[in-house]
């Protein structure tokens, strides 16, 4: 297996607000030498690497590391078979000491902007186990955190974690809240995100976690509160303002799949308004996420759909608020001792994450990182 040296030196310097000349002087090297090291065109002597790490206040491994090229692994494939059959690329993580792979389907626009961890070996794609050719070192894949859930804000969490801890990667698997909890229960994810409201108890998420995991000890932490409502065309030409309006014959609606928080909200609102779902044109037409629904409205393929406010803003749409939802992260109690769990909670509590998430629109981060509950064995 071949290896090549990679560097995070430039990023570490910029994060600390240092110019090249300043860092070079403090480390006792020339600016030209520093420029060569930052570009990856040269290999540092041990003494120089130690000096740079001391000046920047970090470990040498955060500035320079070896990346292995090649290597194969056997993984349990997760997610829909449809995506696997059409994909060449995959995200990979190690959950409970076994490899799990998610196909990056070319039909999913989000997958096009997601760096792959591995490629499927085409001759080994049948059954639940698949053979993959790694594109990153296996140690790096073992450090991956697989986070399933629907909120687009999870991409902000992933970015903030990677900025704070270079080499630590959170892989966002966009699925509905119910599917996220199921993936966690099957051991196909480290963390699940959910915003499911239980009408019987008036609680978010916790009753669903109890049902999904029985007596298994689980931790529930708040990600954020966000606004959910109708995404409509700019100017709201059809004057869609309340649930009854989507039952008008001229309105084309696009829905989310059963088990999605948005689908649950719609059903509650329709029942309250005494509007049968059969009266909604497009009720049975479903798409797989907030961004996909917003995109359908933006393209004129639908007149309305329920999304997070941030998704409507991202596609230049108007937004009609309907509810404030609490989006929580869920993970097994035994995983809370993992350093990666601590990094996630620390990021949620951090000012940089809260500011960036709030800037997307519709998010309230007042309780981000707050422990909702720890479910223990009965």
TAMORA-V831083 format. One line per field, one symbol per residue. ss: DSSP state (H for helix, E for strand, L for the rest). psi: psi as a letter, one per 20 degrees, with the letter a starting at -180 (. if undefined). burial: b if it has 9 or more other C-alpha atoms within 8 Angstrom, else e. A space follows every 50 residues. Layout:
BEGIN
ss->???
psi->???
burial->???
END
This chain:
BEGIN
ss->LEEEEEELHHHHHHHLLLLHHHHHHHHLLLHHHHHHHHHLLLLLLHHHHH HHHHHHLLLHHHLEEEEEELLEEEEEEELLHHHHHHLLEEEEEEELLEEE EEEELLLLHHHHHLLLLEEELLLLLLLLEEEEEELLLHHHHHHLEEEEEL LLLHHHHHHHHHHHLLLLLEEEEELLHHHHHHHHHLLLLLEEEELLEELL LLEELHHHHHHHHLLLLEEEEEEEEEEEEEEELLLLLLLLLLHHHHHLLL LLELEELLLLHHHHHHHHHHHHHLLLHHHLLLLLLEELLHHHHHHHHHLL LLLEEEEEHHHHHHLLLEEEEEEEEEEEEEEEHHHHHLHHHHHHHHHHHL HHHHHHHHHLLLEELLLLLLEEEEELLL
psi->pqqqpqqkggghghhjkqrghgggghikrqhggggghhijirpqqggggh gghghilrqhiihpqpoqpaqqqpqppraqhggghiqhqqqqroplkqpp pppnpiiohhhhjopqhrqpohimjqrhpqpqoqirqhhhhhiqpooqri phihhgggghghghnpioppopoorrgghghggghikjqhqqpqnppohh ijqpgghhgghhjcjppqppppgrqqpqapprqpimhjloirhhhiiqhi poqprrqpiqhhgggghghgghiloqhiioojhioqrjrghhghhgghij irhqqprqhhhgghjkrrpoqhqpqooqppqqhhiiiphhghhgghghiq hgggggghihpjqojhjpipogqoprp.
burial->eeeebbbbbeebbbeeebebeebbbebebebeebbbbbebeeeeeeebbb bbbbbbeeebebbbbebbbbbebbbbbbeeeebbeebbbbbbbbbeeebb bbbbbbeeeebeeeebbbbbbeeebeeebbbbbbbbbeebbebbbbbbbb bbebebbbbbbbeeeeebbbbbbbbbbbbbbbbbbebbbbbbbbbbbbee eebbbbbbbbebbebbbbbbbbbbbbbbbbbbbeebeeebeebbbbbbee bbbbbbbebbbbbbbbbebbbeeebeeeebbbbebbbbbbbbbbbbbbee ebbbbbbbbbbbbebebbbbbbeebbbbbbbbbebbeeeebbbbbbbbbe eebbebbbebbbbbbebbbebeebbeee
END
